[in-house]
């Protein structure tokens, strides 16, 4: 699993770690915690699992928003419409 290591006191990212969950405690220094996932530069420090969950939810919502914008634009643009149709076909294939 991949983790982002952060300072408990400041919330600042201190580094990254890849290991089994069972080895996580052994690999963390005192004063640091880990959250699952790899975060590059972030605008706010990681404080706890709730803020991590909020970041994931924001990313999910932004993806949905981008999809909706693409759907709206595809109605008036043949090329975007063709791309959207291909995406829909591939999704149906994945369903089985």
N, C-alpha and C positions, 0 to 999 in steps of 0.2 A: 504494500500500500504506500501511497505517497502522502506526505504530510508537510504542512507549513509550520515552522517552529516560530513561536512568538514569545516575547518577554511579558511575563504576567503583570509586572508593575506598570510598564509603559504601553503595552499592546503592540509595540513595534515588531515587525517581522525580523527574525534573527537568522533564518536560513531554511533549508529544506532537508527532508529525510525520507528515504525509501527503506522500509523494513516491514516485517510482519508485525501485526498489532501486539503480539506477545512480547516483542523485543522493544517496544516503544519506551517503556519506563526506564529500561537499562540505558537507552541512548539519549535520554533527556538530562540536561544539567539542571541543577536546582534553580528555581526562579523562572523556568520556561515551561511552556505547554505546547501541545501540538493540536492542529485541526486537520482533518482529512481534506486533501486537495492541495493544489499548487496555486498559490496566489503570487502574481507579479506585484508591481507597485499598486497599492490600493490607496484610496483617498483618505480613509480613516483606519486607525489601528484596529486589529482584531481584539475584541474584549472577551467574547465567550461564544459558545456554540450557537446562541440565538442570533448573534450578529452574522455568523457564518451562514446560518439558514436564511437570513434576510438577504444576504448577497446572492445566494443561489436563486432565491425567488425573484429578485430583481432581474437577474439574467434571463430566467424563464419568461418573465413578463415582457422584457425587451424583445426577445425572439418572437413571441406571439405578436407583438406590435409590428415588428418588421414584416412578418408574414401577412398581416392584415393590410398593411400599406402596399405590399407587393400584389395582393389580390385585387385591390382597388385599381392600381395602375395597370394591371394586366388586362382589364376590361377595354382599355383604350389603346393598347399597344400590342400589335400582333406577335412580336418577338417575345415579350414578357408573357403573353397568353400561351404561347407554345411551350415556354419553359415551365409555366405553372401546370399545364396539361401533362407534361412529362413527369413532373414531380407527383402529381395525383396518380398517374398510372403506376409509377414505382411504389408508391405507398400501398396501392391495392395489391400489387404483387407480393409485398411483404406480409400482408395480412393472410395470404395463403390461398 
